[in-house]
């Protein structure tokens, strides 16, 4: 979850699809790793995991959705990120 929150630290709106691409590069995923599907075969596992990270952080008040398909860090998210950086 921290890499997604860090990606949003600039305070701008981020498109969810673009965030998936940036995080895949951050984690240096191979094409095969990116294409790996959930057991249901309906969605890529990595995309699903990034989606759940966004959902949990929205529920915690760290991210918000200003419009469909986009997210943005909240003040609470900025505080959490600052606290994490101070602790190491």
PDB file of N, CA, C and O in Angstrom:
ATOM      1  N   UNK A   1       0.809  -1.194   0.000  1.00  0.00           N
ATOM      2  CA  UNK A   1       0.000   0.000   0.000  1.00  0.00           C
ATOM      3  C   UNK A   1       0.858   1.268   0.000  1.00  0.00           C
ATOM      4  O   UNK A   1       0.481   2.279  -0.593  1.00  0.00           O
ATOM      5  N   UNK A   2       1.996   1.208   0.658  1.00  0.00           N
ATOM      6  CA  UNK A   2       2.852   2.390   0.754  1.00  0.00           C
ATOM      7  C   UNK A   2       3.294   2.915  -0.613  1.00  0.00           C
ATOM      8  O   UNK A   2       3.274   4.130  -0.810  1.00  0.00           O
ATOM      9  N   UNK A   3       3.692   2.070  -1.565  1.00  0.00           N
ATOM     10  CA  UNK A   3       4.067   2.612  -2.871  1.00  0.00           C
ATOM     11  C   UNK A   3       2.924   3.366  -3.564  1.00  0.00           C
ATOM     12  O   UNK A   3       3.164   4.367  -4.240  1.00  0.00           O
ATOM     13  N   UNK A   4       1.696   2.895  -3.401  1.00  0.00           N
ATOM     14  CA  UNK A   4       0.555   3.593  -3.993  1.00  0.00           C
ATOM     15  C   UNK A   4       0.336   4.934  -3.308  1.00  0.00           C
ATOM     16  O   UNK A   4       0.077   5.935  -3.977  1.00  0.00           O
ATOM     17  N   UNK A   5       0.436   4.967  -1.990  1.00  0.00           N
ATOM     18  CA  UNK A   5       0.281   6.216  -1.253  1.00  0.00           C
ATOM     19  C   UNK A   5       1.407   7.183  -1.616  1.00  0.00           C
ATOM     20  O   UNK A   5       1.171   8.381  -1.778  1.00  0.00           O
ATOM     21  N   UNK A   6       2.616   6.670  -1.743  1.00  0.00           N
ATOM     22  CA  UNK A   6       3.758   7.511  -2.120  1.00  0.00           C
ATOM     23  C   UNK A   6       3.585   8.096  -3.521  1.00  0.00           C
ATOM     24  O   UNK A   6       3.971   9.237  -3.774  1.00  0.00           O
ATOM     25  N   UNK A   7       3.007   7.315  -4.422  1.00  0.00           N
ATOM     26  CA  UNK A   7       2.758   7.786  -5.778  1.00  0.00           C
ATOM     27  C   UNK A   7       1.822   8.999  -5.754  1.00  0.00           C
ATOM     28  O   UNK A   7       1.952   9.907  -6.575  1.00  0.00           O
ATOM     29  N   UNK A   8       0.887   9.006  -4.816  1.00  0.00           N
ATOM     30  CA  UNK A   8      -0.096  10.091  -4.721  1.00  0.00           C
ATOM     31  C   UNK A   8       0.394  11.281  -3.902  1.00  0.00           C
ATOM     32  O   UNK A   8      -0.329  12.266  -3.753  1.00  0.00           O
ATOM     33  N   UNK A   9       1.600  11.204  -3.374  1.00  0.00           N
ATOM     34  CA  UNK A   9       2.114  12.228  -2.456  1.00  0.00           C
ATOM     35  C   UNK A   9       2.233  13.617  -3.071  1.00  0.00           C
ATOM     36  O   UNK A   9       2.374  14.597  -2.340  1.00  0.00           O
ATOM     37  N   UNK A  10       2.180  13.724  -4.389  1.00  0.00           N
ATOM     38  CA  UNK A  10       2.278  15.036  -5.027  1.00  0.00           C
ATOM     39  C   UNK A  10       0.990  15.846  -4.896  1.00  0.00           C
ATOM     40  O   UNK A  10       0.955  17.021  -5.259  1.00  0.00           O
ATOM     41  N   UNK A  11      -0.072  15.217  -4.375  1.00  0.00           N
ATOM     42  CA  UNK A  11      -1.331  15.917  -4.152  1.00  0.00           C
ATOM     43  C   UNK A  11      -2.202  16.067  -5.382  1.00  0.00           C
ATOM     44  O   UNK A  11      -3.281  16.654  -5.301  1.00  0.00           O
ATOM     45  N   UNK A  12      -1.764  15.554  -6.513  1.00  0.00           N
ATOM     46  CA  UNK A  12      -2.530  15.662  -7.757  1.00  0.00           C
ATOM     47  C   UNK A  12      -3.477  14.479  -7.912  1.00  0.00           C
ATOM     48  O   UNK A  12      -3.342  13.463  -7.230  1.00  0.00           O
ATOM     49  N   UNK A  13      -4.429  14.627  -8.815  1.00  0.00           N
ATOM     50  CA  UNK A  13      -5.291  13.505  -9.175  1.00  0.00           C
ATOM     51  C   UNK A  13      -4.489  12.534 -10.023  1.00  0.00           C
ATOM     52  O   UNK A  13      -3.725  12.935 -10.900  1.00  0.00           O
ATOM     53  N   UNK A  14      -4.676  11.247  -9.745  1.00  0.00           N
ATOM     54  CA  UNK A  14      -3.978  10.212 -10.514  1.00  0.00           C
ATOM     55  C   UNK A  14      -5.004   9.252 -11.099  1.00  0.00           C
ATOM     56  O   UNK A  14      -5.939   8.823 -10.422  1.00  0.00           O
ATOM     57  N   UNK A  15      -4.808   8.929 -12.360  1.00  0.00           N
ATOM     58  CA  UNK A  15      -5.674   7.947 -13.008  1.00  0.00           C
ATOM     59  C   UNK A  15      -5.261   6.556 -12.534  1.00  0.00           C
ATOM     60  O   UNK A  15      -4.077   6.222 -12.526  1.00  0.00           O
ATOM     61  N   UNK A  16      -6.231   5.761 -12.146  1.00  0.00           N
ATOM     62  CA  UNK A  16      -5.949   4.440 -11.595  1.00  0.00           C
ATOM     63  C   UNK A  16      -5.142   3.581 -12.573  1.00  0.00           C
ATOM     64  O   UNK A  16      -4.194   2.913 -12.160  1.00  0.00           O
ATOM     65  N   UNK A  17      -5.494   3.587 -13.838  1.00  0.00           N
ATOM     66  CA  UNK A  17      -4.775   2.781 -14.842  1.00  0.00           C
ATOM     67  C   UNK A  17      -3.308   3.204 -14.950  1.00  0.00           C
ATOM     68  O   UNK A  17      -2.424   2.362 -15.105  1.00  0.00           O
ATOM     69  N   UNK A  18      -3.060   4.495 -14.869  1.00  0.00           N
ATOM     70  CA  UNK A  18      -1.677   4.986 -14.926  1.00  0.00           C
ATOM     71  C   UNK A  18      -0.898   4.546 -13.685  1.00  0.00           C
ATOM     72  O   UNK A  18       0.288   4.227 -13.767  1.00  0.00           O
ATOM     73  N   UNK A  19      -1.573   4.531 -12.541  1.00  0.00           N
ATOM     74  CA  UNK A  19      -0.927   4.101 -11.295  1.00  0.00           C
ATOM     75  C   UNK A  19      -0.512   2.640 -11.383  1.00  0.00           C
ATOM     76  O   UNK A  19       0.565   2.270 -10.914  1.00  0.00           O
ATOM     77  N   UNK A  20      -1.350   1.816 -11.974  1.00  0.00           N
ATOM     78  CA  UNK A  20      -1.001   0.399 -12.152  1.00  0.00           C
ATOM     79  C   UNK A  20       0.285   0.275 -12.972  1.00  0.00           C
ATOM     80  O   UNK A  20       1.174  -0.504 -12.628  1.00  0.00           O
ATOM     81  N   UNK A  21       0.376   1.041 -14.049  1.00  0.00           N
ATOM     82  CA  UNK A  21       1.577   1.004 -14.894  1.00  0.00           C
ATOM     83  C   UNK A  21       2.815   1.457 -14.129  1.00  0.00           C
ATOM     84  O   UNK A  21       3.865   0.820 -14.206  1.00  0.00           O
ATOM     85  N   UNK A  22       2.688   2.559 -13.391  1.00  0.00           N
ATOM     86  CA  UNK A  22       3.829   3.080 -12.630  1.00  0.00           C
ATOM     87  C   UNK A  22       4.275   2.099 -11.546  1.00  0.00           C
ATOM     88  O   UNK A  22       5.471   1.918 -11.317  1.00  0.00           O
ATOM     89  N   UNK A  23       3.309   1.472 -10.885  1.00  0.00           N
ATOM     90  CA  UNK A  23       3.668   0.522  -9.838  1.00  0.00           C
ATOM     91  C   UNK A  23       4.285  -0.746 -10.413  1.00  0.00           C
ATOM     92  O   UNK A  23       5.176  -1.332  -9.799  1.00  0.00           O
ATOM     93  N   UNK A  24       3.830  -1.171 -11.568  1.00  0.00           N
ATOM     94  CA  UNK A  24       4.439  -2.339 -12.220  1.00  0.00           C
ATOM     95  C   UNK A  24       5.906  -2.049 -12.535  1.00  0.00           C
ATOM     96  O   UNK A  24       6.762  -2.921 -12.385  1.00  0.00           O
ATOM     97  N   UNK A  25       6.189  -0.828 -12.971  1.00  0.00           N
ATOM     98  CA  UNK A  25       7.585  -0.443 -13.211  1.00  0.00           C
ATOM     99  C   UNK A  25       8.361  -0.367 -11.901  1.00  0.00           C
ATOM    100  O   UNK A  25       9.510  -0.801 -11.829  1.00  0.00           O
ATOM    101  N   UNK A  26       7.730   0.185 -10.868  1.00  0.00           N
ATOM    102  CA  UNK A  26       8.360   0.294  -9.547  1.00  0.00           C
ATOM    103  C   UNK A  26       8.788  -1.080  -9.034  1.00  0.00           C
ATOM    104  O   UNK A  26       9.883  -1.238  -8.493  1.00  0.00           O
ATOM    105  N   UNK A  27       7.914  -2.072  -9.211  1.00  0.00           N
ATOM    106  CA  UNK A  27       8.208  -3.423  -8.734  1.00  0.00           C
ATOM    107  C   UNK A  27       8.968  -4.261  -9.760  1.00  0.00           C
ATOM    108  O   UNK A  27       9.266  -5.431  -9.517  1.00  0.00           O
ATOM    109  N   UNK A  28       9.280  -3.654 -10.914  1.00  0.00           N
ATOM    110  CA  UNK A  28      10.045  -4.321 -11.968  1.00  0.00           C
ATOM    111  C   UNK A  28       9.404  -5.650 -12.372  1.00  0.00           C
ATOM    112  O   UNK A  28      10.085  -6.669 -12.484  1.00  0.00           O
ATOM    113  N   UNK A  29       8.089  -5.625 -12.589  1.00  0.00           N
ATOM    114  CA  UNK A  29       7.371  -6.841 -12.965  1.00  0.00           C
ATOM    115  C   UNK A  29       7.631  -7.198 -14.423  1.00  0.00           C
ATOM    116  O   UNK A  29       7.741  -6.324 -15.283  1.00  0.00           O
ATOM    117  N   UNK A  30       7.724  -8.473 -14.680  1.00  0.00           N
ATOM    118  CA  UNK A  30       7.854  -8.943 -16.055  1.00  0.00           C
ATOM    119  C   UNK A  30       6.473  -8.924 -16.706  1.00  0.00           C
ATOM    120  O   UNK A  30       5.455  -8.782 -16.029  1.00  0.00           O
ATOM    121  N   UNK A  31       6.455  -9.068 -18.011  1.00  0.00           N
ATOM    122  CA  UNK A  31       5.179  -9.107 -18.737  1.00  0.00           C
ATOM    123  C   UNK A  31       4.343 -10.305 -18.280  1.00  0.00           C
ATOM    124  O   UNK A  31       3.125 -10.198 -18.138  1.00  0.00           O
ATOM    125  N   UNK A  32       5.001 -11.445 -18.052  1.00  0.00           N
ATOM    126  CA  UNK A  32       4.279 -12.629 -17.579  1.00  0.00           C
ATOM    127  C   UNK A  32       3.676 -12.399 -16.192  1.00  0.00           C
ATOM    128  O   UNK A  32       2.547 -12.813 -15.927  1.00  0.00           O
ATOM    129  N   UNK A  33       4.421 -11.747 -15.320  1.00  0.00           N
ATOM    130  CA  UNK A  33       3.898 -11.451 -13.981  1.00  0.00           C
ATOM    131  C   UNK A  33       2.691 -10.515 -14.070  1.00  0.00           C
ATOM    132  O   UNK A  33       1.724 -10.661 -13.322  1.00  0.00           O
ATOM    133  N   UNK A  34       2.756  -9.576 -14.970  1.00  0.00           N
ATOM    134  CA  UNK A  34       1.645  -8.623 -15.135  1.00  0.00           C
ATOM    135  C   UNK A  34       0.414  -9.284 -15.726  1.00  0.00           C
ATOM    136  O   UNK A  34      -0.708  -8.858 -15.452  1.00  0.00           O
ATOM    137  N   UNK A  35       0.608 -10.318 -16.532  1.00  0.00           N
ATOM    138  CA  UNK A  35      -0.518 -10.990 -17.192  1.00  0.00           C
ATOM    139  C   UNK A  35      -1.121 -12.117 -16.346  1.00  0.00           C
ATOM    140  O   UNK A  35      -2.175 -12.652 -16.688  1.00  0.00           O
ATOM    141  N   UNK A  36      -0.462 -12.474 -15.253  1.00  0.00           N
ATOM    142  CA  UNK A  36      -0.967 -13.558 -14.407  1.00  0.00           C
ATOM    143  C   UNK A  36      -2.378 -13.221 -13.926  1.00  0.00           C
ATOM    144  O   UNK A  36      -2.642 -12.117 -13.448  1.00  0.00           O
ATOM    145  N   UNK A  37      -3.277 -14.199 -14.063  1.00  0.00           N
ATOM    146  CA  UNK A  37      -4.675 -13.974 -13.726  1.00  0.00           C
ATOM    147  C   UNK A  37      -5.042 -14.557 -12.366  1.00  0.00           C
ATOM    148  O   UNK A  37      -4.389 -15.471 -11.863  1.00  0.00           O
ATOM    149  N   UNK A  38      -6.091 -14.012 -11.793  1.00  0.00           N
ATOM    150  CA  UNK A  38      -6.670 -14.571 -10.574  1.00  0.00           C
ATOM    151  C   UNK A  38      -7.186 -15.973 -10.887  1.00  0.00           C
ATOM    152  O   UNK A  38      -7.380 -16.304 -12.056  1.00  0.00           O
ATOM    153  N   UNK A  39      -7.411 -16.802  -9.868  1.00  0.00           N
ATOM    154  CA  UNK A  39      -7.955 -18.142 -10.135  1.00  0.00           C
ATOM    155  C   UNK A  39      -9.265 -18.122 -10.940  1.00  0.00           C
ATOM    156  O   UNK A  39      -9.553 -19.059 -11.684  1.00  0.00           O
ATOM    157  N   UNK A  40     -10.040 -17.067 -10.790  1.00  0.00           N
ATOM    158  CA  UNK A  40     -11.292 -16.954 -11.552  1.00  0.00           C
ATOM    159  C   UNK A  40     -11.032 -16.717 -13.035  1.00  0.00           C
ATOM    160  O   UNK A  40     -11.904 -16.955 -13.871  1.00  0.00           O
ATOM    161  N   UNK A  41      -9.821 -16.245 -13.360  1.00  0.00           N
ATOM    162  CA  UNK A  41      -9.457 -15.986 -14.741  1.00  0.00           C
ATOM    163  C   UNK A  41     -10.057 -14.722 -15.318  1.00  0.00           C
ATOM    164  O   UNK A  41     -10.010 -14.511 -16.530  1.00  0.00           O
ATOM    165  N   UNK A  42     -10.623 -13.874 -14.461  1.00  0.00           N
ATOM    166  CA  UNK A  42     -11.324 -12.687 -14.951  1.00  0.00           C
ATOM    167  C   UNK A  42     -10.516 -11.402 -14.894  1.00  0.00           C
ATOM    168  O   UNK A  42     -10.866 -10.420 -15.548  1.00  0.00           O
ATOM    169  N   UNK A  43      -9.441 -11.400 -14.119  1.00  0.00           N
ATOM    170  CA  UNK A  43      -8.696 -10.151 -13.929  1.00  0.00           C
ATOM    171  C   UNK A  43      -7.233 -10.470 -13.624  1.00  0.00           C
ATOM    172  O   UNK A  43      -6.914 -11.510 -13.047  1.00  0.00           O
ATOM    173  N   UNK A  44      -6.350  -9.548 -14.027  1.00  0.00           N
ATOM    174  CA  UNK A  44      -4.931  -9.701 -13.708  1.00  0.00           C
ATOM    175  C   UNK A  44      -4.738  -9.545 -12.202  1.00  0.00           C
ATOM    176  O   UNK A  44      -5.293  -8.632 -11.590  1.00  0.00           O
ATOM    177  N   UNK A  45      -3.955 -10.433 -11.616  1.00  0.00           N
ATOM    178  CA  UNK A  45      -3.729 -10.429 -10.172  1.00  0.00           C
ATOM    179  C   UNK A  45      -3.148  -9.107  -9.693  1.00  0.00           C
ATOM    180  O   UNK A  45      -3.595  -8.572  -8.679  1.00  0.00           O
ATOM    181  N   UNK A  46      -2.166  -8.574 -10.397  1.00  0.00           N
ATOM    182  CA  UNK A  46      -1.535  -7.332  -9.957  1.00  0.00           C
ATOM    183  C   UNK A  46      -2.539  -6.181  -9.958  1.00  0.00           C
ATOM    184  O   UNK A  46      -2.598  -5.411  -8.999  1.00  0.00           O
ATOM    185  N   UNK A  47      -3.325  -6.059 -11.023  1.00  0.00           N
ATOM    186  CA  UNK A  47      -4.334  -5.003 -11.092  1.00  0.00           C
ATOM    187  C   UNK A  47      -5.318  -5.131  -9.933  1.00  0.00           C
ATOM    188  O   UNK A  47      -5.718  -4.131  -9.336  1.00  0.00           O
ATOM    189  N   UNK A  48      -5.699  -6.356  -9.622  1.00  0.00           N
ATOM    190  CA  UNK A  48      -6.615  -6.612  -8.522  1.00  0.00           C
ATOM    191  C   UNK A  48      -6.024  -6.170  -7.192  1.00  0.00           C
ATOM    192  O   UNK A  48      -6.709  -5.552  -6.377  1.00  0.00           O
ATOM    193  N   UNK A  49      -4.760  -6.483  -6.974  1.00  0.00           N
ATOM    194  CA  UNK A  49      -4.100  -6.125  -5.708  1.00  0.00           C
ATOM    195  C   UNK A  49      -3.969  -4.615  -5.554  1.00  0.00           C
ATOM    196  O   UNK A  49      -4.159  -4.085  -4.460  1.00  0.00           O
ATOM    197  N   UNK A  50      -3.646  -3.924  -6.637  1.00  0.00           N
ATOM    198  CA  UNK A  50      -3.566  -2.466  -6.584  1.00  0.00           C
ATOM    199  C   UNK A  50      -4.954  -1.889  -6.305  1.00  0.00           C
ATOM    200  O   UNK A  50      -5.088  -0.921  -5.556  1.00  0.00           O
ATOM    201  N   UNK A  51      -5.966  -2.474  -6.898  1.00  0.00           N
ATOM    202  CA  UNK A  51      -7.338  -2.035  -6.649  1.00  0.00           C
ATOM    203  C   UNK A  51      -7.740  -2.191  -5.198  1.00  0.00           C
ATOM    204  O   UNK A  51      -8.366  -1.301  -4.623  1.00  0.00           O
ATOM    205  N   UNK A  52      -7.383  -3.322  -4.601  1.00  0.00           N
ATOM    206  CA  UNK A  52      -7.709  -3.526  -3.189  1.00  0.00           C
ATOM    207  C   UNK A  52      -6.922  -2.571  -2.296  1.00  0.00           C
ATOM    208  O   UNK A  52      -7.455  -2.083  -1.300  1.00  0.00           O
ATOM    209  N   UNK A  53      -5.677  -2.301  -2.635  1.00  0.00           N
ATOM    210  CA  UNK A  53      -4.891  -1.331  -1.852  1.00  0.00           C
ATOM    211  C   UNK A  53      -5.570   0.032  -1.889  1.00  0.00           C
ATOM    212  O   UNK A  53      -5.672   0.706  -0.863  1.00  0.00           O
ATOM    213  N   UNK A  54      -6.030   0.436  -3.057  1.00  0.00           N
ATOM    214  CA  UNK A  54      -6.734   1.719  -3.180  1.00  0.00           C
ATOM    215  C   UNK A  54      -8.018   1.704  -2.349  1.00  0.00           C
ATOM    216  O   UNK A  54      -8.320   2.675  -1.655  1.00  0.00           O
ATOM    217  N   UNK A  55      -8.761   0.623  -2.417  1.00  0.00           N
ATOM    218  CA  UNK A  55     -10.011   0.517  -1.657  1.00  0.00           C
ATOM    219  C   UNK A  55      -9.769   0.625  -0.162  1.00  0.00           C
ATOM    220  O   UNK A  55     -10.459   1.378   0.525  1.00  0.00           O
ATOM    221  N   UNK A  56      -8.799  -0.116   0.348  1.00  0.00           N
ATOM    222  CA  UNK A  56      -8.515  -0.078   1.785  1.00  0.00           C
ATOM    223  C   UNK A  56      -8.057   1.305   2.230  1.00  0.00           C
ATOM    224  O   UNK A  56      -8.431   1.765   3.310  1.00  0.00           O
ATOM    225  N   UNK A  57      -7.256   1.968   1.413  1.00  0.00           N
ATOM    226  CA  UNK A  57      -6.783   3.302   1.791  1.00  0.00           C
ATOM    227  C   UNK A  57      -7.902   4.344   1.686  1.00  0.00           C
ATOM    228  O   UNK A  57      -7.905   5.322   2.433  1.00  0.00           O
ATOM    229  N   UNK A  58      -8.844   4.145   0.773  1.00  0.00           N
ATOM    230  CA  UNK A  58      -9.998   5.035   0.725  1.00  0.00           C
ATOM    231  C   UNK A  58     -10.849   4.849   1.988  1.00  0.00           C
ATOM    232  O   UNK A  58     -11.309   5.827   2.579  1.00  0.00           O
ATOM    233  N   UNK A  59     -11.053   3.612   2.391  1.00  0.00           N
ATOM    234  CA  UNK A  59     -11.836   3.340   3.597  1.00  0.00           C
ATOM    235  C   UNK A  59     -11.155   3.900   4.845  1.00  0.00           C
ATOM    236  O   UNK A  59     -11.830   4.291   5.797  1.00  0.00           O
ATOM    237  N   UNK A  60      -9.838   3.941   4.842  1.00  0.00           N
ATOM    238  CA  UNK A  60      -9.073   4.481   5.972  1.00  0.00           C
ATOM    239  C   UNK A  60      -8.978   6.009   5.917  1.00  0.00           C
ATOM    240  O   UNK A  60      -8.465   6.634   6.844  1.00  0.00           O
ATOM    241  N   UNK A  61      -9.467   6.601   4.843  1.00  0.00           N
ATOM    242  CA  UNK A  61      -9.431   8.054   4.707  1.00  0.00           C
ATOM    243  C   UNK A  61      -8.108   8.606   4.218  1.00  0.00           C
ATOM    244  O   UNK A  61      -7.856   9.806   4.334  1.00  0.00           O
ATOM    245  N   UNK A  62      -7.254   7.742   3.669  1.00  0.00           N
ATOM    246  CA  UNK A  62      -5.942   8.173   3.185  1.00  0.00           C
ATOM    247  C   UNK A  62      -5.981   8.627   1.731  1.00  0.00           C
ATOM    248  O   UNK A  62      -5.175   9.455   1.306  1.00  0.00           O
ATOM    249  N   UNK A  63      -6.923   8.077   0.978  1.00  0.00           N
ATOM    250  CA  UNK A  63      -7.130   8.452  -0.420  1.00  0.00           C
ATOM    251  C   UNK A  63      -8.596   8.810  -0.615  1.00  0.00           C
ATOM    252  O   UNK A  63      -9.463   8.378   0.146  1.00  0.00           O
ATOM    253  N   UNK A  64      -8.856   9.601  -1.640  1.00  0.00           N
ATOM    254  CA  UNK A  64     -10.233   9.912  -2.017  1.00  0.00           C
ATOM    255  C   UNK A  64     -10.366   9.789  -3.522  1.00  0.00           C
ATOM    256  O   UNK A  64      -9.372   9.814  -4.248  1.00  0.00           O
ATOM    257  N   UNK A  65     -11.611   9.654  -3.989  1.00  0.00           N
ATOM    258  CA  UNK A  65     -11.876   9.562  -5.427  1.00  0.00           C
ATOM    259  C   UNK A  65     -12.608  10.820  -5.870  1.00  0.00           C
ATOM    260  O   UNK A  65     -13.821  10.929  -5.687  1.00  0.00           O
ATOM    261  N   UNK A  66     -11.877  11.775  -6.456  1.00  0.00           N
ATOM    262  CA  UNK A  66     -12.525  13.006  -6.897  1.00  0.00           C
ATOM    263  C   UNK A  66     -13.469  12.779  -8.083  1.00  0.00           C
ATOM    264  O   UNK A  66     -14.411  13.545  -8.285  1.00  0.00           O
ATOM    265  N   UNK A  67     -13.212  11.730  -8.861  1.00  0.00           N
ATOM    266  CA  UNK A  67     -14.075  11.349  -9.985  1.00  0.00           C
ATOM    267  C   UNK A  67     -13.758   9.907 -10.348  1.00  0.00           C
ATOM    268  O   UNK A  67     -12.758   9.342  -9.907  1.00  0.00           O
ATOM    269  N   UNK A  68     -14.622   9.332 -11.153  1.00  0.00           N
ATOM    270  CA  UNK A  68     -14.495   7.916 -11.502  1.00  0.00           C
ATOM    271  C   UNK A  68     -13.133   7.620 -12.149  1.00  0.00           C
ATOM    272  O   UNK A  68     -12.702   8.308 -13.074  1.00  0.00           O
ATOM    273  N   UNK A  69     -12.472   6.572 -11.630  1.00  0.00           N
ATOM    274  CA  UNK A  69     -11.203   6.133 -12.208  1.00  0.00           C
ATOM    275  C   UNK A  69      -9.988   6.916 -11.759  1.00  0.00           C
ATOM    276  O   UNK A  69      -8.881   6.672 -12.238  1.00  0.00           O
ATOM    277  N   UNK A  70     -10.179   7.859 -10.841  1.00  0.00           N
ATOM    278  CA  UNK A  70      -9.086   8.696 -10.350  1.00  0.00           C
ATOM    279  C   UNK A  70      -9.038   8.648  -8.824  1.00  0.00           C
ATOM    280  O   UNK A  70     -10.043   8.375  -8.167  1.00  0.00           O
ATOM    281  N   UNK A  71      -7.879   8.911  -8.282  1.00  0.00           N
ATOM    282  CA  UNK A  71      -7.737   9.012  -6.836  1.00  0.00           C
ATOM    283  C   UNK A  71      -6.764  10.125  -6.499  1.00  0.00           C
ATOM    284  O   UNK A  71      -5.994  10.584  -7.342  1.00  0.00           O
ATOM    285  N   UNK A  72      -6.820  10.540  -5.260  1.00  0.00           N
ATOM    286  CA  UNK A  72      -5.997  11.649  -4.781  1.00  0.00           C
ATOM    287  C   UNK A  72      -5.738  11.430  -3.296  1.00  0.00           C
ATOM    288  O   UNK A  72      -6.594  10.912  -2.580  1.00  0.00           O
ATOM    289  N   UNK A  73      -4.569  11.820  -2.845  1.00  0.00           N
ATOM    290  CA  UNK A  73      -4.234  11.675  -1.431  1.00  0.00           C
ATOM    291  C   UNK A  73      -5.026  12.708  -0.615  1.00  0.00           C
ATOM    292  O   UNK A  73      -5.294  13.810  -1.093  1.00  0.00           O
ATOM    293  N   UNK A  74      -5.390  12.347   0.599  1.00  0.00           N
ATOM    294  CA  UNK A  74      -6.072  13.269   1.499  1.00  0.00           C
ATOM    295  C   UNK A  74      -5.051  13.865   2.471  1.00  0.00           C
ATOM    296  O   UNK A  74      -3.889  13.462   2.495  1.00  0.00           O
ATOM    297  N   UNK A  75      -5.501  14.816   3.257  1.00  0.00           N
ATOM    298  CA  UNK A  75      -4.623  15.386   4.288  1.00  0.00           C
ATOM    299  C   UNK A  75      -4.191  14.300   5.271  1.00  0.00           C
ATOM    300  O   UNK A  75      -3.038  14.257   5.699  1.00  0.00           O
ATOM    301  N   UNK A  76      -5.130  13.428   5.621  1.00  0.00           N
ATOM    302  CA  UNK A  76      -4.804  12.314   6.521  1.00  0.00           C
ATOM    303  C   UNK A  76      -3.751  11.403   5.880  1.00  0.00           C
ATOM    304  O   UNK A  76      -2.864  10.895   6.565  1.00  0.00           O
ATOM    305  N   UNK A  77      -3.853  11.202   4.579  1.00  0.00           N
ATOM    306  CA  UNK A  77      -2.871  10.403   3.852  1.00  0.00           C
ATOM    307  C   UNK A  77      -1.493  11.043   3.874  1.00  0.00           C
ATOM    308  O   UNK A  77      -0.480  10.362   4.029  1.00  0.00           O
ATOM    309  N   UNK A  78      -1.469  12.359   3.718  1.00  0.00           N
ATOM    310  CA  UNK A  78      -0.187  13.088   3.773  1.00  0.00           C
ATOM    311  C   UNK A  78       0.436  12.960   5.161  1.00  0.00           C
ATOM    312  O   UNK A  78       1.648  12.784   5.289  1.00  0.00           O
ATOM    313  N   UNK A  79      -0.393  13.049   6.193  1.00  0.00           N
ATOM    314  CA  UNK A  79       0.109  12.907   7.560  1.00  0.00           C
ATOM    315  C   UNK A  79       0.656  11.504   7.795  1.00  0.00           C
ATOM    316  O   UNK A  79       1.706  11.339   8.416  1.00  0.00           O
ATOM    317  N   UNK A  80      -0.051  10.498   7.301  1.00  0.00           N
ATOM    318  CA  UNK A  80       0.408   9.105   7.454  1.00  0.00           C
ATOM    319  C   UNK A  80       1.737   8.896   6.740  1.00  0.00           C
ATOM    320  O   UNK A  80       2.637   8.237   7.261  1.00  0.00           O
ATOM    321  N   UNK A  81       1.847   9.454   5.563  1.00  0.00           N
ATOM    322  CA  UNK A  81       3.089   9.326   4.788  1.00  0.00           C
ATOM    323  C   UNK A  81       4.238  10.034   5.489  1.00  0.00           C
ATOM    324  O   UNK A  81       5.351   9.509   5.532  1.00  0.00           O
ATOM    325  N   UNK A  82       3.988  11.210   6.035  1.00  0.00           N
ATOM    326  CA  UNK A  82       5.023  11.941   6.782  1.00  0.00           C
ATOM    327  C   UNK A  82       5.464  11.162   8.008  1.00  0.00           C
ATOM    328  O   UNK A  82       6.655  11.095   8.313  1.00  0.00           O
ATOM    329  N   UNK A  83       4.511  10.578   8.707  1.00  0.00           N
ATOM    330  CA  UNK A  83       4.834   9.794   9.910  1.00  0.00           C
ATOM    331  C   UNK A  83       5.676   8.575   9.529  1.00  0.00           C
ATOM    332  O   UNK A  83       6.621   8.230  10.238  1.00  0.00           O
ATOM    333  N   UNK A  84       5.340   7.926   8.422  1.00  0.00           N
ATOM    334  CA  UNK A  84       6.105   6.763   7.960  1.00  0.00           C
ATOM    335  C   UNK A  84       7.535   7.171   7.621  1.00  0.00           C
ATOM    336  O   UNK A  84       8.482   6.458   7.954  1.00  0.00           O
ATOM    337  N   UNK A  85       7.690   8.306   6.966  1.00  0.00           N
ATOM    338  CA  UNK A  85       9.041   8.765   6.586  1.00  0.00           C
ATOM    339  C   UNK A  85       9.879   9.109   7.820  1.00  0.00           C
ATOM    340  O   UNK A  85      11.090   8.893   7.837  1.00  0.00           O
ATOM    341  N   UNK A  86       9.224   9.644   8.844  1.00  0.00           N
ATOM    342  CA  UNK A  86       9.952   9.994  10.073  1.00  0.00           C
ATOM    343  C   UNK A  86      10.404   8.749  10.832  1.00  0.00           C
ATOM    344  O   UNK A  86      11.474   8.739  11.440  1.00  0.00           O
ATOM    345  N   UNK A  87       9.580   7.699  10.792  1.00  0.00           N
ATOM    346  CA  UNK A  87       9.917   6.460  11.502  1.00  0.00           C
ATOM    347  C   UNK A  87      10.918   5.611  10.739  1.00  0.00           C
ATOM    348  O   UNK A  87      11.552   4.723  11.309  1.00  0.00           O
ATOM    349  N   UNK A  88      11.058   5.878   9.481  1.00  0.00           N
ATOM    350  CA  UNK A  88      12.054   5.119   8.725  1.00  0.00           C
ATOM    351  C   UNK A  88      11.419   4.275   7.731  1.00  0.00           C
ATOM    352  O   UNK A  88      12.104   3.562   6.998  1.00  0.00           O
TER     353      UNK A  88
END
